[in-house]
Amino acid sequence: MDYEVIKINENSWRIEDSGVRFFLLVGTEKALLIDSGMRVDNARNIAEVLTDLPIMLVNTHADRDHICSNEQFAEFYMHPAEEPIYRRSGKAGKIIPVSEGDVIDLGERELRVISLPGHTPGSIALLDVRNRVLISGDPVQEHGRIFMFGDHRDMKDYIRSLEHLASYRDRFDYIWPSHADIPISPDVVMKLHDGAQDILDGKLEGRATDMFGKSIVEYDLGFCTMLCD
């Protein structure tokens, strides 16, 4: 399968997999995969080439393009609100629940969980505390498409989550999203908030289109596209 491994710094890599990316972060004691790919089914093997440390997995959420290699792990971290979505994909494994404020310690590298419901009920971001980087999953993107259509999306929750994320603004300098541009500025958070609020308030005109056989509305925010019911 086609994928590309890109070294970000001495202890961080991104793996580009058909329009989505996942990450490997390494501490002094453990390593962590953040998501497991869309097409690759061997994320653990990819990581094992890059580090000899024990490898864990956390999922930012359970959409299919983030969980392809999950079955390489007997257990993994995920917000419990994602389990129904995850199980509908037919995937197995034990979910270790994480939620707002939990810390995954890799050894001199702490990752703090930030809860961001809206794109999915249990979407999370991870704050790499020492390195001042936010790994955002899908809710925060620039020059990408944010999916807000379907039965488990909630625009009001999404807006509240962006407000919550903005409260962390002084704790990160860069954002590493799962799609589109990387890195991006923390300023994107409130730009997305304002755009989503304009959609909710009927201030933006969308374009009707189809995706996956479903009628949706596409909103051009100028810096990002939002796809809604």
Number of C-alpha atoms within 10 A of each C-alpha: 9 8 15 12 17 12 14 12 9 8 14 16 19 20 22 20 21 16 14 19 25 28 27 27 24 25 16 12 14 19 26 23 22 25 29 30 28 20 20 20 17 16 24 21 11 15 23 13 8 16 15 12 16 13 19 20 24 24 26 32 30 26 18 16 21 24 26 21 21 23 17 17 15 12 16 20 20 25 24 17 18 22 18 10 18 20 12 10 14 7 16 14 14 12 18 12 15 23 19 14 12 15 18 19 16 20 12 12 20 18 23 21 22 25 22 30 27 21 27 27 22 23 28 29 28 25 22 20 16 12 14 13 19 28 25 22 27 25 26 29 27 23 15 18 20 21 17 23 20 14 8 14 18 17 19 13 16 24 24 15 23 23 15 14 19 17 10 13 13 9 17 18 15 17 25 25 25 29 24 19 13 14 16 19 14 22 13 18 22 16 18 24 19 15 22 23 17 14 18 13 9 10 11 15 12 17 11 13 12 10 10 6 7 11 13 19 19 22 21 16 19 10 14 19 19 20 20 20 14
